[in-house]
Amino acid sequence: MNQKFIKELAEIIVKIKSRKLAEDFLSSILTPAELDEISRRLQIVKMLKKGIPQRIISKNLNVAIATIGRGARELKYGKAGFKNII
């Protein structure tokens, strides 16, 4: 990953001041499949933080247990920003 590009993307995201503009930006920069995947990952992490069992999350969101495990590992071992924002 090119850190310069990631920093530039982060700077653009920080400048977004409205939900509608954020939705438009995300829809423009991501494919529908990417947007669906990212929003689903967010829901996985939110449900994990609430203590919902992985099997229930898998059933409710129609995702594999391995996908949920990735979210669980990110919550446990990932960067603090991820844990603090969600």
PDB file of N, CA, C and O in Angstrom:
ATOM      1  N   MET A   1       0.838  -1.189   0.000  1.00  0.00           N
ATOM      2  CA  MET A   1       0.000   0.000   0.000  1.00  0.00           C
ATOM      3  C   MET A   1       0.878   1.246   0.000  1.00  0.00           C
ATOM      4  O   MET A   1       1.892   1.306   0.696  1.00  0.00           O
ATOM      5  N   ASN A   2       0.489   2.208  -0.765  1.00  0.00           N
ATOM      6  CA  ASN A   2       1.227   3.453  -0.833  1.00  0.00           C
ATOM      7  C   ASN A   2       0.717   4.382   0.273  1.00  0.00           C
ATOM      8  O   ASN A   2      -0.402   4.890   0.199  1.00  0.00           O
ATOM      9  N   GLN A   3       1.538   4.596   1.284  1.00  0.00           N
ATOM     10  CA  GLN A   3       1.130   5.409   2.441  1.00  0.00           C
ATOM     11  C   GLN A   3       0.770   6.837   2.044  1.00  0.00           C
ATOM     12  O   GLN A   3      -0.109   7.448   2.651  1.00  0.00           O
ATOM     13  N   LYS A   4       1.437   7.364   1.042  1.00  0.00           N
ATOM     14  CA  LYS A   4       1.139   8.719   0.583  1.00  0.00           C
ATOM     15  C   LYS A   4      -0.304   8.788   0.083  1.00  0.00           C
ATOM     16  O   LYS A   4      -1.021   9.741   0.388  1.00  0.00           O
ATOM     17  N   PHE A   5      -0.728   7.791  -0.677  1.00  0.00           N
ATOM     18  CA  PHE A   5      -2.086   7.768  -1.215  1.00  0.00           C
ATOM     19  C   PHE A   5      -3.117   7.583  -0.103  1.00  0.00           C
ATOM     20  O   PHE A   5      -4.189   8.187  -0.128  1.00  0.00           O
ATOM     21  N   ILE A   6      -2.776   6.742   0.867  1.00  0.00           N
ATOM     22  CA  ILE A   6      -3.688   6.512   1.997  1.00  0.00           C
ATOM     23  C   ILE A   6      -3.855   7.799   2.808  1.00  0.00           C
ATOM     24  O   ILE A   6      -4.967   8.142   3.208  1.00  0.00           O
ATOM     25  N   LYS A   7      -2.771   8.497   3.046  1.00  0.00           N
ATOM     26  CA  LYS A   7      -2.845   9.764   3.784  1.00  0.00           C
ATOM     27  C   LYS A   7      -3.689  10.783   3.028  1.00  0.00           C
ATOM     28  O   LYS A   7      -4.477  11.515   3.628  1.00  0.00           O
ATOM     29  N   GLU A   8      -3.521  10.827   1.720  1.00  0.00           N
ATOM     30  CA  GLU A   8      -4.310  11.757   0.911  1.00  0.00           C
ATOM     31  C   GLU A   8      -5.798  11.412   1.001  1.00  0.00           C
ATOM     32  O   GLU A   8      -6.635  12.305   1.133  1.00  0.00           O
ATOM     33  N   LEU A   9      -6.125  10.135   0.930  1.00  0.00           N
ATOM     34  CA  LEU A   9      -7.522   9.706   1.060  1.00  0.00           C
ATOM     35  C   LEU A   9      -8.075  10.083   2.427  1.00  0.00           C
ATOM     36  O   LEU A   9      -9.200  10.572   2.531  1.00  0.00           O
ATOM     37  N   ALA A  10      -7.294   9.859   3.471  1.00  0.00           N
ATOM     38  CA  ALA A  10      -7.727  10.210   4.829  1.00  0.00           C
ATOM     39  C   ALA A  10      -7.980  11.710   4.952  1.00  0.00           C
ATOM     40  O   ALA A  10      -8.947  12.127   5.590  1.00  0.00           O
ATOM     41  N   GLU A  11      -7.125  12.510   4.352  1.00  0.00           N
ATOM     42  CA  GLU A  11      -7.312  13.966   4.390  1.00  0.00           C
ATOM     43  C   GLU A  11      -8.610  14.375   3.699  1.00  0.00           C
ATOM     44  O   GLU A  11      -9.314  15.267   4.172  1.00  0.00           O
ATOM     45  N   ILE A  12      -8.922  13.733   2.599  1.00  0.00           N
ATOM     46  CA  ILE A  12     -10.175  14.038   1.890  1.00  0.00           C
ATOM     47  C   ILE A  12     -11.370  13.635   2.748  1.00  0.00           C
ATOM     48  O   ILE A  12     -12.342  14.384   2.851  1.00  0.00           O
ATOM     49  N   ILE A  13     -11.304  12.470   3.357  1.00  0.00           N
ATOM     50  CA  ILE A  13     -12.414  12.007   4.196  1.00  0.00           C
ATOM     51  C   ILE A  13     -12.644  12.954   5.375  1.00  0.00           C
ATOM     52  O   ILE A  13     -13.787  13.241   5.731  1.00  0.00           O
ATOM     53  N   VAL A  14     -11.572  13.431   5.970  1.00  0.00           N
ATOM     54  CA  VAL A  14     -11.694  14.351   7.111  1.00  0.00           C
ATOM     55  C   VAL A  14     -12.396  15.647   6.700  1.00  0.00           C
ATOM     56  O   VAL A  14     -13.080  16.262   7.519  1.00  0.00           O
ATOM     57  N   LYS A  15     -12.237  16.061   5.462  1.00  0.00           N
ATOM     58  CA  LYS A  15     -12.847  17.311   4.988  1.00  0.00           C
ATOM     59  C   LYS A  15     -14.349  17.194   4.744  1.00  0.00           C
ATOM     60  O   LYS A  15     -15.037  18.212   4.663  1.00  0.00           O
ATOM     61  N   ILE A  16     -14.864  15.988   4.626  1.00  0.00           N
ATOM     62  CA  ILE A  16     -16.289  15.799   4.329  1.00  0.00           C
ATOM     63  C   ILE A  16     -17.117  16.212   5.539  1.00  0.00           C
ATOM     64  O   ILE A  16     -16.903  15.720   6.647  1.00  0.00           O
ATOM     65  N   LYS A  17     -18.055  17.112   5.319  1.00  0.00           N
ATOM     66  CA  LYS A  17     -18.826  17.681   6.420  1.00  0.00           C
ATOM     67  C   LYS A  17     -20.278  17.215   6.479  1.00  0.00           C
ATOM     68  O   LYS A  17     -20.968  17.491   7.461  1.00  0.00           O
ATOM     69  N   SER A  18     -20.751  16.522   5.460  1.00  0.00           N
ATOM     70  CA  SER A  18     -22.156  16.104   5.495  1.00  0.00           C
ATOM     71  C   SER A  18     -22.286  14.626   5.145  1.00  0.00           C
ATOM     72  O   SER A  18     -21.475  14.075   4.401  1.00  0.00           O
ATOM     73  N   ARG A  19     -23.314  13.999   5.691  1.00  0.00           N
ATOM     74  CA  ARG A  19     -23.576  12.596   5.426  1.00  0.00           C
ATOM     75  C   ARG A  19     -23.848  12.371   3.946  1.00  0.00           C
ATOM     76  O   ARG A  19     -23.351  11.404   3.368  1.00  0.00           O
ATOM     77  N   LYS A  20     -24.626  13.246   3.326  1.00  0.00           N
ATOM     78  CA  LYS A  20     -24.967  13.113   1.909  1.00  0.00           C
ATOM     79  C   LYS A  20     -23.715  13.189   1.041  1.00  0.00           C
ATOM     80  O   LYS A  20     -23.537  12.384   0.127  1.00  0.00           O
ATOM     81  N   LEU A  21     -22.854  14.155   1.329  1.00  0.00           N
ATOM     82  CA  LEU A  21     -21.608  14.273   0.573  1.00  0.00           C
ATOM     83  C   LEU A  21     -20.729  13.042   0.779  1.00  0.00           C
ATOM     84  O   LEU A  21     -20.083  12.579  -0.160  1.00  0.00           O
ATOM     85  N   ALA A  22     -20.701  12.509   2.001  1.00  0.00           N
ATOM     86  CA  ALA A  22     -19.924  11.300   2.282  1.00  0.00           C
ATOM     87  C   ALA A  22     -20.469  10.126   1.481  1.00  0.00           C
ATOM     88  O   ALA A  22     -19.699   9.353   0.910  1.00  0.00           O
ATOM     89  N   GLU A  23     -21.787   9.988   1.437  1.00  0.00           N
ATOM     90  CA  GLU A  23     -22.403   8.906   0.654  1.00  0.00           C
ATOM     91  C   GLU A  23     -22.069   9.049  -0.831  1.00  0.00           C
ATOM     92  O   GLU A  23     -21.720   8.075  -1.497  1.00  0.00           O
ATOM     93  N   ASP A  24     -22.181  10.271  -1.334  1.00  0.00           N
ATOM     94  CA  ASP A  24     -21.864  10.514  -2.747  1.00  0.00           C
ATOM     95  C   ASP A  24     -20.396  10.193  -3.051  1.00  0.00           C
ATOM     96  O   ASP A  24     -20.087   9.580  -4.072  1.00  0.00           O
ATOM     97  N   PHE A  25     -19.506  10.610  -2.162  1.00  0.00           N
ATOM     98  CA  PHE A  25     -18.080  10.352  -2.352  1.00  0.00           C
ATOM     99  C   PHE A  25     -17.807   8.852  -2.361  1.00  0.00           C
ATOM    100  O   PHE A  25     -17.124   8.343  -3.249  1.00  0.00           O
ATOM    101  N   LEU A  26     -18.345   8.152  -1.370  1.00  0.00           N
ATOM    102  CA  LEU A  26     -18.117   6.712  -1.292  1.00  0.00           C
ATOM    103  C   LEU A  26     -18.685   5.988  -2.511  1.00  0.00           C
ATOM    104  O   LEU A  26     -18.067   5.060  -3.032  1.00  0.00           O
ATOM    105  N   SER A  27     -19.855   6.413  -2.959  1.00  0.00           N
ATOM    106  CA  SER A  27     -20.469   5.794  -4.137  1.00  0.00           C
ATOM    107  C   SER A  27     -19.664   6.073  -5.404  1.00  0.00           C
ATOM    108  O   SER A  27     -19.682   5.280  -6.345  1.00  0.00           O
ATOM    109  N   SER A  28     -18.966   7.192  -5.420  1.00  0.00           N
ATOM    110  CA  SER A  28     -18.158   7.548  -6.584  1.00  0.00           C
ATOM    111  C   SER A  28     -16.819   6.821  -6.613  1.00  0.00           C
ATOM    112  O   SER A  28     -16.330   6.451  -7.681  1.00  0.00           O
ATOM    113  N   ILE A  29     -16.234   6.621  -5.453  1.00  0.00           N
ATOM    114  CA  ILE A  29     -14.881   6.061  -5.395  1.00  0.00           C
ATOM    115  C   ILE A  29     -14.876   4.533  -5.295  1.00  0.00           C
ATOM    116  O   ILE A  29     -13.881   3.894  -5.639  1.00  0.00           O
ATOM    117  N   LEU A  30     -15.980   3.945  -4.829  1.00  0.00           N
ATOM    118  CA  LEU A  30     -16.054   2.500  -4.645  1.00  0.00           C
ATOM    119  C   LEU A  30     -17.068   1.879  -5.598  1.00  0.00           C
ATOM    120  O   LEU A  30     -18.039   2.524  -5.995  1.00  0.00           O
ATOM    121  N   THR A  31     -16.837   0.637  -5.956  1.00  0.00           N
ATOM    122  CA  THR A  31     -17.848  -0.081  -6.723  1.00  0.00           C
ATOM    123  C   THR A  31     -18.992  -0.438  -5.773  1.00  0.00           C
ATOM    124  O   THR A  31     -18.801  -0.434  -4.557  1.00  0.00           O
ATOM    125  N   PRO A  32     -20.162  -0.741  -6.301  1.00  0.00           N
ATOM    126  CA  PRO A  32     -21.261  -1.170  -5.419  1.00  0.00           C
ATOM    127  C   PRO A  32     -20.871  -2.361  -4.536  1.00  0.00           C
ATOM    128  O   PRO A  32     -21.257  -2.413  -3.368  1.00  0.00           O
ATOM    129  N   ALA A  33     -20.118  -3.306  -5.076  1.00  0.00           N
ATOM    130  CA  ALA A  33     -19.698  -4.465  -4.285  1.00  0.00           C
ATOM    131  C   ALA A  33     -18.748  -4.067  -3.158  1.00  0.00           C
ATOM    132  O   ALA A  33     -18.860  -4.575  -2.043  1.00  0.00           O
ATOM    133  N   GLU A  34     -17.813  -3.160  -3.444  1.00  0.00           N
ATOM    134  CA  GLU A  34     -16.881  -2.693  -2.411  1.00  0.00           C
ATOM    135  C   GLU A  34     -17.618  -1.941  -1.316  1.00  0.00           C
ATOM    136  O   GLU A  34     -17.340  -2.133  -0.132  1.00  0.00           O
ATOM    137  N   LEU A  35     -18.546  -1.096  -1.698  1.00  0.00           N
ATOM    138  CA  LEU A  35     -19.326  -0.337  -0.724  1.00  0.00           C
ATOM    139  C   LEU A  35     -20.148  -1.272   0.153  1.00  0.00           C
ATOM    140  O   LEU A  35     -20.237  -1.070   1.364  1.00  0.00           O
ATOM    141  N   ASP A  36     -20.748  -2.291  -0.451  1.00  0.00           N
ATOM    142  CA  ASP A  36     -21.519  -3.270   0.305  1.00  0.00           C
ATOM    143  C   ASP A  36     -20.627  -4.024   1.285  1.00  0.00           C
ATOM    144  O   ASP A  36     -20.999  -4.238   2.438  1.00  0.00           O
ATOM    145  N   GLU A  37     -19.448  -4.425   0.817  1.00  0.00           N
ATOM    146  CA  GLU A  37     -18.524  -5.169   1.678  1.00  0.00           C
ATOM    147  C   GLU A  37     -18.053  -4.330   2.861  1.00  0.00           C
ATOM    148  O   GLU A  37     -18.018  -4.816   3.991  1.00  0.00           O
ATOM    149  N   ILE A  38     -17.698  -3.095   2.613  1.00  0.00           N
ATOM    150  CA  ILE A  38     -17.211  -2.229   3.686  1.00  0.00           C
ATOM    151  C   ILE A  38     -18.317  -1.936   4.699  1.00  0.00           C
ATOM    152  O   ILE A  38     -18.077  -1.964   5.906  1.00  0.00           O
ATOM    153  N   SER A  39     -19.513  -1.658   4.215  1.00  0.00           N
ATOM    154  CA  SER A  39     -20.609  -1.366   5.140  1.00  0.00           C
ATOM    155  C   SER A  39     -20.981  -2.611   5.944  1.00  0.00           C
ATOM    156  O   SER A  39     -21.373  -2.502   7.106  1.00  0.00           O
ATOM    157  N   ARG A  40     -20.862  -3.789   5.336  1.00  0.00           N
ATOM    158  CA  ARG A  40     -21.138  -5.040   6.056  1.00  0.00           C
ATOM    159  C   ARG A  40     -20.072  -5.273   7.130  1.00  0.00           C
ATOM    160  O   ARG A  40     -20.394  -5.717   8.232  1.00  0.00           O
ATOM    161  N   ARG A  41     -18.816  -4.979   6.820  1.00  0.00           N
ATOM    162  CA  ARG A  41     -17.746  -5.119   7.823  1.00  0.00           C
ATOM    163  C   ARG A  41     -18.017  -4.225   9.031  1.00  0.00           C
ATOM    164  O   ARG A  41     -17.794  -4.623  10.174  1.00  0.00           O
ATOM    165  N   LEU A  42     -18.496  -3.028   8.763  1.00  0.00           N
ATOM    166  CA  LEU A  42     -18.842  -2.116   9.851  1.00  0.00           C
ATOM    167  C   LEU A  42     -19.916  -2.738  10.738  1.00  0.00           C
ATOM    168  O   LEU A  42     -19.814  -2.686  11.964  1.00  0.00           O
ATOM    169  N   GLN A  43     -20.942  -3.325  10.128  1.00  0.00           N
ATOM    170  CA  GLN A  43     -22.015  -3.949  10.905  1.00  0.00           C
ATOM    171  C   GLN A  43     -21.492  -5.133  11.718  1.00  0.00           C
ATOM    172  O   GLN A  43     -21.919  -5.344  12.853  1.00  0.00           O
ATOM    173  N   ILE A  44     -20.575  -5.900  11.142  1.00  0.00           N
ATOM    174  CA  ILE A  44     -19.976  -7.024  11.872  1.00  0.00           C
ATOM    175  C   ILE A  44     -19.303  -6.533  13.137  1.00  0.00           C
ATOM    176  O   ILE A  44     -19.523  -7.080  14.218  1.00  0.00           O
ATOM    177  N   VAL A  45     -18.488  -5.505  13.006  1.00  0.00           N
ATOM    178  CA  VAL A  45     -17.741  -4.997  14.158  1.00  0.00           C
ATOM    179  C   VAL A  45     -18.688  -4.415  15.207  1.00  0.00           C
ATOM    180  O   VAL A  45     -18.494  -4.621  16.405  1.00  0.00           O
ATOM    181  N   LYS A  46     -19.707  -3.691  14.756  1.00  0.00           N
ATOM    182  CA  LYS A  46     -20.672  -3.136  15.706  1.00  0.00           C
ATOM    183  C   LYS A  46     -21.370  -4.246  16.493  1.00  0.00           C
ATOM    184  O   LYS A  46     -21.570  -4.127  17.702  1.00  0.00           O
ATOM    185  N   MET A  47     -21.739  -5.322  15.798  1.00  0.00           N
ATOM    186  CA  MET A  47     -22.415  -6.436  16.460  1.00  0.00           C
ATOM    187  C   MET A  47     -21.461  -7.168  17.410  1.00  0.00           C
ATOM    188  O   MET A  47     -21.869  -7.579  18.497  1.00  0.00           O
ATOM    189  N   LEU A  48     -20.209  -7.333  17.014  1.00  0.00           N
ATOM    190  CA  LEU A  48     -19.217  -7.959  17.891  1.00  0.00           C
ATOM    191  C   LEU A  48     -19.034  -7.139  19.168  1.00  0.00           C
ATOM    192  O   LEU A  48     -18.952  -7.692  20.265  1.00  0.00           O
ATOM    193  N   LYS A  49     -18.970  -5.826  19.014  1.00  0.00           N
ATOM    194  CA  LYS A  49     -18.797  -4.965  20.187  1.00  0.00           C
ATOM    195  C   LYS A  49     -19.980  -5.057  21.143  1.00  0.00           C
ATOM    196  O   LYS A  49     -19.829  -4.849  22.347  1.00  0.00           O
ATOM    197  N   LYS A  50     -21.161  -5.372  20.603  1.00  0.00           N
ATOM    198  CA  LYS A  50     -22.353  -5.542  21.443  1.00  0.00           C
ATOM    199  C   LYS A  50     -22.398  -6.914  22.097  1.00  0.00           C
ATOM    200  O   LYS A  50     -23.269  -7.187  22.922  1.00  0.00           O
ATOM    201  N   GLY A  51     -21.455  -7.778  21.726  1.00  0.00           N
ATOM    202  CA  GLY A  51     -21.403  -9.107  22.316  1.00  0.00           C
ATOM    203  C   GLY A  51     -22.273 -10.141  21.621  1.00  0.00           C
ATOM    204  O   GLY A  51     -22.530 -11.208  22.180  1.00  0.00           O
ATOM    205  N   ILE A  52     -22.724  -9.847  20.428  1.00  0.00           N
ATOM    206  CA  ILE A  52     -23.557 -10.785  19.682  1.00  0.00           C
ATOM    207  C   ILE A  52     -22.676 -11.934  19.192  1.00  0.00           C
ATOM    208  O   ILE A  52     -21.614 -11.692  18.618  1.00  0.00           O
ATOM    209  N   PRO A  53     -23.100 -13.168  19.408  1.00  0.00           N
ATOM    210  CA  PRO A  53     -22.293 -14.325  18.999  1.00  0.00           C
ATOM    211  C   PRO A  53     -22.042 -14.351  17.482  1.00  0.00           C
ATOM    212  O   PRO A  53     -22.872 -13.911  16.686  1.00  0.00           O
ATOM    213  N   GLN A  54     -20.882 -14.875  17.121  1.00  0.00           N
ATOM    214  CA  GLN A  54     -20.475 -14.903  15.721  1.00  0.00           C
ATOM    215  C   GLN A  54     -21.445 -15.678  14.843  1.00  0.00           C
ATOM    216  O   GLN A  54     -21.680 -15.282  13.701  1.00  0.00           O
ATOM    217  N   ARG A  55     -22.007 -16.757  15.332  1.00  0.00           N
ATOM    218  CA  ARG A  55     -22.948 -17.545  14.528  1.00  0.00           C
ATOM    219  C   ARG A  55     -24.217 -16.757  14.217  1.00  0.00           C
ATOM    220  O   ARG A  55     -24.778 -16.887  13.129  1.00  0.00           O
ATOM    221  N   ILE A  56     -24.664 -15.949  15.155  1.00  0.00           N
ATOM    222  CA  ILE A  56     -25.855 -15.117  14.915  1.00  0.00           C
ATOM    223  C   ILE A  56     -25.521 -14.018  13.909  1.00  0.00           C
ATOM    224  O   ILE A  56     -26.320 -13.719  13.022  1.00  0.00           O
ATOM    225  N   ILE A  57     -24.349 -13.424  14.049  1.00  0.00           N
ATOM    226  CA  ILE A  57     -23.911 -12.403  13.091  1.00  0.00           C
ATOM    227  C   ILE A  57     -23.840 -13.012  11.690  1.00  0.00           C
ATOM    228  O   ILE A  57     -24.298 -12.411  10.717  1.00  0.00           O
ATOM    229  N   SER A  58     -23.262 -14.208  11.602  1.00  0.00           N
ATOM    230  CA  SER A  58     -23.138 -14.892  10.318  1.00  0.00           C
ATOM    231  C   SER A  58     -24.503 -15.090   9.671  1.00  0.00           C
ATOM    232  O   SER A  58     -24.678 -14.847   8.477  1.00  0.00           O
ATOM    233  N   LYS A  59     -25.451 -15.527  10.459  1.00  0.00           N
ATOM    234  CA  LYS A  59     -26.802 -15.774   9.941  1.00  0.00           C
ATOM    235  C   LYS A  59     -27.490 -14.461   9.556  1.00  0.00           C
ATOM    236  O   LYS A  59     -28.088 -14.369   8.484  1.00  0.00           O
ATOM    237  N   ASN A  60     -27.408 -13.454  10.417  1.00  0.00           N
ATOM    238  CA  ASN A  60     -28.105 -12.181  10.171  1.00  0.00           C
ATOM    239  C   ASN A  60     -27.545 -11.407   8.986  1.00  0.00           C
ATOM    240  O   ASN A  60     -28.297 -10.766   8.251  1.00  0.00           O
ATOM    241  N   LEU A  61     -26.231 -11.461   8.797  1.00  0.00           N
ATOM    242  CA  LEU A  61     -25.592 -10.681   7.734  1.00  0.00           C
ATOM    243  C   LEU A  61     -25.201 -11.520   6.523  1.00  0.00           C
ATOM    244  O   LEU A  61     -24.690 -11.000   5.531  1.00  0.00           O
ATOM    245  N   ASN A  62     -25.447 -12.817   6.618  1.00  0.00           N
ATOM    246  CA  ASN A  62     -25.123 -13.729   5.516  1.00  0.00           C
ATOM    247  C   ASN A  62     -23.639 -13.642   5.127  1.00  0.00           C
ATOM    248  O   ASN A  62     -23.287 -13.462   3.962  1.00  0.00           O
ATOM    249  N   VAL A  63     -22.789 -13.776   6.149  1.00  0.00           N
ATOM    250  CA  VAL A  63     -21.342 -13.749   5.940  1.00  0.00           C
ATOM    251  C   VAL A  63     -20.727 -14.993   6.584  1.00  0.00           C
ATOM    252  O   VAL A  63     -21.311 -15.600   7.481  1.00  0.00           O
ATOM    253  N   ALA A  64     -19.548 -15.353   6.109  1.00  0.00           N
ATOM    254  CA  ALA A  64     -18.836 -16.511   6.651  1.00  0.00           C
ATOM    255  C   ALA A  64     -18.261 -16.198   8.027  1.00  0.00           C
ATOM    256  O   ALA A  64     -17.941 -15.052   8.344  1.00  0.00           O
ATOM    257  N   ILE A  65     -18.141 -17.233   8.822  1.00  0.00           N
ATOM    258  CA  ILE A  65     -17.532 -17.088  10.147  1.00  0.00           C
ATOM    259  C   ILE A  65     -16.108 -16.524  10.027  1.00  0.00           C
ATOM    260  O   ILE A  65     -15.680 -15.743  10.877  1.00  0.00           O
ATOM    261  N   ALA A  66     -15.383 -16.912   8.983  1.00  0.00           N
ATOM    262  CA  ALA A  66     -14.016 -16.407   8.786  1.00  0.00           C
ATOM    263  C   ALA A  66     -14.005 -14.891   8.618  1.00  0.00           C
ATOM    264  O   ALA A  66     -13.089 -14.220   9.093  1.00  0.00           O
ATOM    265  N   THR A  67     -15.007 -14.357   7.952  1.00  0.00           N
ATOM    266  CA  THR A  67     -15.112 -12.899   7.778  1.00  0.00           C
ATOM    267  C   THR A  67     -15.327 -12.229   9.127  1.00  0.00           C
ATOM    268  O   THR A  67     -14.755 -11.175   9.406  1.00  0.00           O
ATOM    269  N   ILE A  68     -16.143 -12.837   9.946  1.00  0.00           N
ATOM    270  CA  ILE A  68     -16.408 -12.298  11.282  1.00  0.00           C
ATOM    271  C   ILE A  68     -15.155 -12.410  12.139  1.00  0.00           C
ATOM    272  O   ILE A  68     -14.850 -11.514  12.927  1.00  0.00           O
ATOM    273  N   GLY A  69     -14.429 -13.519  11.981  1.00  0.00           N
ATOM    274  CA  GLY A  69     -13.187 -13.697  12.724  1.00  0.00           C
ATOM    275  C   GLY A  69     -12.178 -12.614  12.406  1.00  0.00           C
ATOM    276  O   GLY A  69     -11.436 -12.175  13.285  1.00  0.00           O
ATOM    277  N   ARG A  70     -12.145 -12.182  11.163  1.00  0.00           N
ATOM    278  CA  ARG A  70     -11.248 -11.085  10.780  1.00  0.00           C
ATOM    279  C   ARG A  70     -11.608  -9.814  11.539  1.00  0.00           C
ATOM    280  O   ARG A  70     -10.733  -9.106  12.038  1.00  0.00           O
ATOM    281  N   GLY A  71     -12.901  -9.537  11.618  1.00  0.00           N
ATOM    282  CA  GLY A  71     -13.354  -8.364  12.369  1.00  0.00           C
ATOM    283  C   GLY A  71     -13.026  -8.475  13.845  1.00  0.00           C
ATOM    284  O   GLY A  71     -12.642  -7.491  14.476  1.00  0.00           O
ATOM    285  N   ALA A  72     -13.176  -9.670  14.398  1.00  0.00           N
ATOM    286  CA  ALA A  72     -12.869  -9.887  15.815  1.00  0.00           C
ATOM    287  C   ALA A  72     -11.383  -9.676  16.089  1.00  0.00           C
ATOM    288  O   ALA A  72     -11.009  -9.063  17.089  1.00  0.00           O
ATOM    289  N   ARG A  73     -10.533 -10.191  15.187  1.00  0.00           N
ATOM    290  CA  ARG A  73      -9.087  -9.988  15.350  1.00  0.00           C
ATOM    291  C   ARG A  73      -8.717  -8.514  15.249  1.00  0.00           C
ATOM    292  O   ARG A  73      -7.857  -8.027  15.983  1.00  0.00           O
ATOM    293  N   GLU A  74      -9.368  -7.818  14.340  1.00  0.00           N
ATOM    294  CA  GLU A  74      -9.079  -6.393  14.168  1.00  0.00           C
ATOM    295  C   GLU A  74      -9.466  -5.620  15.430  1.00  0.00           C
ATOM    296  O   GLU A  74      -8.752  -4.710  15.851  1.00  0.00           O
ATOM    297  N   LEU A  75     -10.584  -5.984  16.021  1.00  0.00           N
ATOM    298  CA  LEU A  75     -10.987  -5.338  17.270  1.00  0.00           C
ATOM    299  C   LEU A  75      -9.994  -5.617  18.395  1.00  0.00           C
ATOM    300  O   LEU A  75      -9.672  -4.737  19.193  1.00  0.00           O
ATOM    301  N   LYS A  76      -9.519  -6.850  18.440  1.00  0.00           N
ATOM    302  CA  LYS A  76      -8.629  -7.251  19.527  1.00  0.00           C
ATOM    303  C   LYS A  76      -7.197  -6.756  19.336  1.00  0.00           C
ATOM    304  O   LYS A  76      -6.563  -6.298  20.287  1.00  0.00           O
ATOM    305  N   TYR A  77      -6.685  -6.851  18.099  1.00  0.00           N
ATOM    306  CA  TYR A  77      -5.266  -6.566  17.865  1.00  0.00           C
ATOM    307  C   TYR A  77      -5.010  -5.369  16.950  1.00  0.00           C
ATOM    308  O   TYR A  77      -3.859  -4.963  16.788  1.00  0.00           O
ATOM    309  N   GLY A  78      -6.039  -4.804  16.358  1.00  0.00           N
ATOM    310  CA  GLY A  78      -5.871  -3.750  15.376  1.00  0.00           C
ATOM    311  C   GLY A  78      -5.510  -2.412  15.985  1.00  0.00           C
ATOM    312  O   GLY A  78      -5.336  -2.279  17.197  1.00  0.00           O
ATOM    313  N   LYS A  79      -5.404  -1.442  15.126  1.00  0.00           N
ATOM    314  CA  LYS A  79      -5.057  -0.086  15.543  1.00  0.00           C
ATOM    315  C   LYS A  79      -6.165   0.514  16.394  1.00  0.00           C
ATOM    316  O   LYS A  79      -7.336   0.168  16.238  1.00  0.00           O
ATOM    317  N   ALA A  80      -5.794   1.406  17.285  1.00  0.00           N
ATOM    318  CA  ALA A  80      -6.741   2.000  18.231  1.00  0.00           C
ATOM    319  C   ALA A  80      -7.831   2.803  17.529  1.00  0.00           C
ATOM    320  O   ALA A  80      -8.963   2.866  18.010  1.00  0.00           O
ATOM    321  N   GLY A  81      -7.493   3.422  16.387  1.00  0.00           N
ATOM    322  CA  GLY A  81      -8.483   4.241  15.692  1.00  0.00           C
ATOM    323  C   GLY A  81      -9.723   3.442  15.307  1.00  0.00           C
ATOM    324  O   GLY A  81     -10.841   3.953  15.378  1.00  0.00           O
ATOM    325  N   PHE A  82      -9.531   2.223  14.911  1.00  0.00           N
ATOM    326  CA  PHE A  82     -10.648   1.359  14.524  1.00  0.00           C
ATOM    327  C   PHE A  82     -11.560   1.129  15.725  1.00  0.00           C
ATOM    328  O   PHE A  82     -12.780   1.257  15.616  1.00  0.00           O
ATOM    329  N   LYS A  83     -10.980   0.797  16.847  1.00  0.00           N
ATOM    330  CA  LYS A  83     -11.754   0.520  18.065  1.00  0.00           C
ATOM    331  C   LYS A  83     -12.453   1.784  18.573  1.00  0.00           C
ATOM    332  O   LYS A  83     -13.586   1.715  19.048  1.00  0.00           O
ATOM    333  N   ASN A  84     -11.798   2.909  18.479  1.00  0.00           N
ATOM    334  CA  ASN A  84     -12.343   4.151  19.037  1.00  0.00           C
ATOM    335  C   ASN A  84     -13.437   4.766  18.184  1.00  0.00           C
ATOM    336  O   ASN A  84     -14.323   5.433  18.716  1.00  0.00           O
ATOM    337  N   ILE A  85     -13.400   4.563  16.894  1.00  0.00           N
ATOM    338  CA  ILE A  85     -14.383   5.177  16.010  1.00  0.00           C
ATOM    339  C   ILE A  85     -15.691   4.399  16.033  1.00  0.00           C
ATOM    340  O   ILE A  85     -16.771   4.989  16.033  1.00  0.00           O
ATOM    341  N   ILE A  86     -15.593   3.090  16.052  1.00  0.00           N
ATOM    342  CA  ILE A  86     -16.796   2.259  15.969  1.00  0.00           C
ATOM    343  C   ILE A  86     -17.351   2.000  17.343  1.00  0.00           C
ATOM    344  O   ILE A  86     -18.367   1.317  17.479  1.00  0.00           O
TER     345      ILE A  86
END
